[in-house]
Amino acid sequence: MKIPVEIYEEFKLGKKDALAAWAKEKETEAALRIDEEVDIELVQQVTEQGYAPDLNDIEIEKIGRDPFLIAYAFADSNNRIVVTTEVSKPSRQRANRHVPDVCNQFGVRSISAYQLGHTLEFRTDWNK
């Protein structure tokens, strides 16, 4: 599992908890960050076709760096899956669109954190 640098930076800046502190450690960052540059043309395509070609500044701020995440996955959609906490809401338009719906539009698979845990057969023994 890897995190695009654009998402990683957003995560580090927005959180002030133990998880964010852990993420700021150099070893953690090196292990988690995807080691490649984003294809800006794909980011532009995802933004314009997935959200809207004429987003205003407020809408661009609202979608944040989601187009980067989707563009990284779109660049290798046979081998990459987006993990998101958002749920599909296909009726939403423009900056209100959710990641799973934009992913679906571009043929990128997206799953929830729960689905990821299930797929990886993650278990805890808190309830023996």
C-alpha positions in Angstrom: 0.0 0.0 0.0 1.3 3.4 -1.0 0.1 7.0 -0.6 0.6 9.7 -3.3 2.8 12.5 -2.0 0.0 15.0 -2.6 -2.4 13.0 -0.3 0.4 12.3 2.2 1.1 16.1 2.6 -2.6 16.8 3.0 -2.8 14.1 5.7 0.3 15.4 7.6 -0.9 19.0 7.5 -4.5 18.4 8.5 -4.1 16.1 11.5 -2.6 16.7 14.9 -3.0 13.2 16.5 -0.7 10.3 17.2 -1.3 8.8 13.7 -0.2 12.1 12.1 2.9 12.2 14.4 3.8 8.7 13.3 3.2 9.6 9.6 5.6 12.5 9.9 8.5 10.2 10.8 11.0 10.0 8.0 11.0 6.2 8.0 7.2 6.1 7.9 7.0 8.6 5.1 9.6 6.7 3.0 7.7 3.4 3.4 4.2 4.8 2.7 4.8 7.3 -0.1 4.5 6.2 -3.7 7.8 6.8 -5.5 6.7 8.3 -8.8 5.5 11.6 -10.2 1.9 12.2 -11.1 0.9 12.6 -14.7 -0.5 16.1 -14.6 -2.5 15.5 -17.8 -4.3 12.7 -16.0 -5.0 15.0 -13.0 -6.4 17.6 -15.4 -8.5 14.9 -17.2 -9.9 13.6 -13.9 -10.6 17.2 -12.7 -12.3 18.3 -15.9 -14.2 15.2 -16.8 -14.8 13.7 -13.3 -15.8 16.9 -11.6 -16.3 19.8 -14.0 -14.2 21.7 -16.6 -15.0 25.1 -15.1 -14.6 24.7 -11.3 -14.3 27.9 -9.3 -11.7 28.4 -6.5 -14.2 27.3 -3.8 -15.0 24.1 -5.7 -11.3 23.4 -6.3 -10.6 23.8 -2.6 -13.5 21.5 -1.8 -12.3 18.6 -4.0 -8.8 19.1 -2.5 -6.3 16.6 -3.8 -8.7 13.8 -4.7 -8.0 14.2 -8.5 -4.3 13.4 -7.8 -5.3 10.2 -5.9 -7.6 9.1 -8.7 -5.0 10.0 -11.4 -2.3 7.8 -9.8 -4.7 4.9 -9.8 -6.0 5.7 -13.3 -2.3 5.6 -14.5 -2.2 1.8 -13.6 -5.8 0.8 -13.1 -5.1 -2.9 -13.6 -2.9 -2.9 -10.5 -4.1 -0.1 -8.3 -7.2 0.4 -6.1 -8.3 3.5 -4.3 -9.1 3.1 -0.6 -11.6 5.7 0.6 -13.9 6.5 3.5 -16.4 8.1 1.0 -19.5 6.2 -0.1 -20.9 6.4 -3.6 -23.5 9.1 -4.2 -24.0 9.1 -7.9 -26.5 11.9 -7.9 -23.9 14.4 -6.7 -22.5 16.9 -9.3 -19.3 19.0 -9.7 -17.2 19.4 -6.5 -19.8 17.4 -4.5 -18.9 14.2 -6.4 -17.5 11.4 -4.2 -14.3 9.6 -4.9 -16.0 6.2 -5.6 -18.2 7.8 -8.3 -15.3 9.5 -10.1 -13.2 6.4 -9.8 -16.0 4.4 -11.4 -16.3 6.9 -14.2 -12.6 6.2 -15.1 -12.6 2.5 -14.6 -10.6 2.7 -11.4 -11.6 0.3 -8.6 -12.3 1.8 -5.2 -13.0 0.1 -1.9 -13.6 1.1 1.7 -11.2 0.6 4.6 -13.5 -2.2 5.8 -13.2 -3.9 2.4 -9.4 -3.5 2.5 -9.2 -5.1 6.0 -11.5 -8.0 4.8 -9.4 -8.5 1.6 -6.2 -8.6 3.6 -7.8 -10.9 6.2 -6.9 -8.4 8.9 -8.0 -9.7 12.3 -7.7 -8.4 15.9 -8.2 -10.6 18.9 -10.0 -8.0 21.0 -13.2 -10.1 21.2 -12.0 -13.6 22.0 
